[in-house]
């Protein structure tokens, strides 16, 4: 009898918060403070654990940002344990977020930061229509390379030149967050 692998997303709760912390500590080169995890518990559909055959192997955590008249979704973390990459888990997590913003209908764009040398993550997001829109010098503290790309997927037509001004104004408020995937 052959069993197909099941990929499911589950809520992040006080009961499984340690699993999210462990996933993030293994997947990302930065550490997140207690405030990050308290905020995540209030995120509802914007924070999900990824299960592969009932084992937690990844997670996605987002927040809603507003700047001026722009309502944006920021992907703080989206990652999967290395042995479970390329199995479609990252795709399931990102599709969940894309469906969320589509169903809401009031987001202008989705964006995230990716370390310059994370070619797998950059290629992954580009498959979903994200584009590199900026480069942040010394974005990360205590990791090399310290620079990050800003990847963004526009959901509404934004006047030309607005994107870069928004990123420049908003870029410094998100230090300490990261996204990392090596593909799916």
C-alpha positions, -999 to +999 in steps of 0.1 A: +000+000+000+014+034-011+006+065+009+009+099-006+025+126+014+001+152+029+010+189+032-012+208+055-012+242+071-021+247+108-027+276+131+001+289+153-010+288+190+005+291+225+006+253+225+029+250+194+048+283+196+080+265+206+078+245+173+077+278+153+106+291+173+126+259+166+118+260+129+129+297+127+161+291+146+171+263+122+160+278+089+169+315+094+204+330+101+188+357+123+170+353+157+136+367+165+127+383+199+098+374+221+078+404+208+079+389+173+064+357+186+037+375+207+027+394+175+026+362+155+001+347+179-023+376+170-018+371+133-045+345+126-043+334+090-011+354+084+009+329+104+008+292+096+028+261+105+034+237+076+030+200+083+043+172+061+027+139+071+018+155+105+053+167+112+060+205+115+086+213+088+080+249+080+062+281+087+051+314+072+046+346+092+033+379+078+021+412+089+000+441+074+019+473+069+004+506+059+023+536+045+004+566+033-025+552+013-008+519+006-019+487+024+009+461+021+015+426+032+050+420+045+063+384+046+084+383+077+094+347+074+086+319+050+109+288+053+111+251+054+135+226+069+162+217+045+153+179+041+117+189+032+126+215+005+115+209-031+084+190-020+060+218-026+057+230+010+069+265+002+045+267-026+016+257-004+026+284+022+030+311-004-003+302-022-020+305+012-007+341+015-016+349-021-051+336-016-054+356+016-046+389-001-067+380-032-098+372-010-092+404+010-089+425-022-075+456-004-038+451-006-016+471-030+014+447-028+033+419-010+069+424-002+098+408+017+136+409+022+159+382+010+196+379+017+216+387-015+232+353-017+199+333-014+195+326-050+171+298-044+146+320-025+149+348-051+142+323-080+113+308-059+096+342-054+102+352-091+081+322-102+052+338-084+056+372-100+078+389-074+104+413-087+136+427-071+127+464-065+155+476-042+187+466-025+193+474+012+229+479+023+237+465+057+201+453+063+211+424+084+230+426+117+257+401+126+253+379+094+271+380+061+263+391+035+246+419+054+228+432+023+193+423+012+171+426-018+135+438-015+112+416-035+077+428-043+046+416-061+023+444-070-014+436-067-028+470-079-015+495-104+009+518-085+020+551-101+055+549-115+082+560-091+060+554-060+073+519-052+109+530-047+098+560-026+077+538-004+105+512+001+130+540+010+106+554+036+096+521+050+128+500+047+144+509+080+113+498+101+118+462+093+154+454+103+157+420+119+132+402+097+140+378+070+127+354+044+145+323+034+137+294+011+158+273-012+129+265-034+095+251-026 
